[in-house]
Each structure stands twice: as structure tokens, then as C-alpha cells.
Amino acid sequence: MTSKAAKTGPGAMVLVAIEQYYPEGERIITDDLAYRILPLGFRAEVRLIGRFKDWIIRKSEKKVPGLWAGIMGRKRYIDDRVADDADGQVEAVVNLGAGFDTRAYRLQALANVPVWEVDQPQNIDGKRSRLQMLFQEVPTHVTLVPIDFDQEDLATVLASHGYDPDRKTFFIWEGVTQYLTESGIRATFQFLATAPAGSRLALTYTPKDFIDGEVFYGQEYLYKRMLLKDRIWFFGLDPENVDDFLGEYGWRVLEHLGYDELDERYVKPTGRELQSMAIERIIYAEKLK
């Protein structure tokens, strides 16, 4: 994963923080920590543009159709799956590429569940600083783990931070896989293959035909930005082969959703009309024996 990719860490939470300017009944997701977890410069950005949220969303939709609903919807979906499975199904949570995500600190279901948040060192350092400002220390049930996914062995790094691989674990891999090389993806799945039966995985991915430049899904701007200019997206999956790919590593797909389906669950009830994002999908899977 490149250093440019690490700089995207706070980006999703900026949008979530702006979302909080909507009344509660119109929010796709409620997150009272989204603003406070962000570094100073990003908090200033939220304060500056939050009052103009409708204009900001319209502007973002012109460049990246479906971005807003996609990020909010995937976060709500993962929140729901984690909260359900933390109630007796899993014994730990590992958030791979956690960025400035706040689940470990705002979901009551995780209050007594050990959580490992894994990310590049600069994101971990920034988050540690913010957590110390908010709570005086990193909450005791959370362990922050710096790593380079493409260069370091995930199992070794997690073990060095006290993770027990025999725990049934909920693995979160949100908004990350496109930033990794195939070798980095497969190295991580080799680790996931060792997880105990009954573990869970929530994974987002970009379709391979978009990464290969074959189909743009109305996202020409994003393709030019991420693949041609910044060159920080590398990996995609073929939706038709998802079951086989995960099956190689002992995982069974429980749900495989497009974001139009997430919109039906989480956007439509708010009464807001937002575009759906076609260049990302989400998988919820369980580990077999």
C-alpha cells in the first residue's frame, strides 16, 4: 500500500462527520464521534463546509456518482453485522485498514469485546493522538497495530500485539482491497484462512473490470484519478468469481450485495434521493472448518 493511499485514511470520516449535520431522522448513519476523531485540519474542513452539506453532496455526486450513499451505506451495513455477531458469535474484532473508523468506540456491542485496529503507521499515529485527546488514553479494549500490508506478515504483527488467533473473530476489511496488490491481498487471505470456524468477514471490493479499464460504470473521473494519475488502486474481484475466490481460503459467502441493495435498506427510509455507487460491492462471509 502506497503512502498516497495512507493519506486517504480520514477521508471517509470527513463525509460521515458532514452527514451528522442532517436531522437524526434524515441521517443514513449516526456517529457522534466522527467529527471529534478527525485531525485538526479535517475538523476545520467539516466546520467550514458542513453548513453547505447539500451543495457539497451535489458537487461530489457530479464527480463520483453514488459516493455519499455508498460510504454511509457500507458503514451502516458493517455496523449491523458487527453488532449482531458481537452478541455471542465472535470473541474479537480485527479491523484491517481501520483509518479513523469509530465503531470500536461508539458501538455498545463492542464495549467488552477486544478490538485490534490495523493500519499504516501514519494513520495509527494520528488516531492514537486523537484518542488520547478524547479519552486521555486509548480505550483498554482497543489495540492499535501499525503495519504495511504489502511488506509485513499480518499474523506475526498481530501476534506481537497480543492477538490470539484461536479466537473467533469478526474481520472488517472496508474500503481497502483496491489499494493493495494481488500479492498483498492473497497474503492477507492466507492469514484469514487460519481463522477459527465461525469467524466472520465483512469485505468491500471494486469490480475487476473497472480496475482493468474495461467498464467505467459512469466513473471516468475516479478511474483517471485513482488508476492513471495517483496510481493507488491495483486490485479488483470479478463478482461472478467471488464465491470461488473466498472458497479457496475456507470462507463461505453469506451475503454479496451491490450498493443499490444497501440504498434500499439505509437510504430510502431517510426520504433522501441519492445515487447508487456501482463500482463497489460488499461481502459478508463466515469461516468454515
Secondary structure by P-SEA (a helix, b strand, c coil): ccaaaaaacaaaaaaaaaaacccccccccccccccccccaaaaaaaaacccaaaaaaaaaaaaccaaaaaaaaaaaaaaaaaaaaaccccccccccccccccccccccccccbbbbbbccaaaaaaaaaaaaaacccccccbbbbbbccccccaaaaaaaaccccccccccccccccccccaaaaaaaaaaaaaccccbbbbbbbccccccccccccccaaaaaacccccccccbbbcccaaaaaaaaacccccccccaaaaaacccccccbbbbbbccbbbbbbbbcc
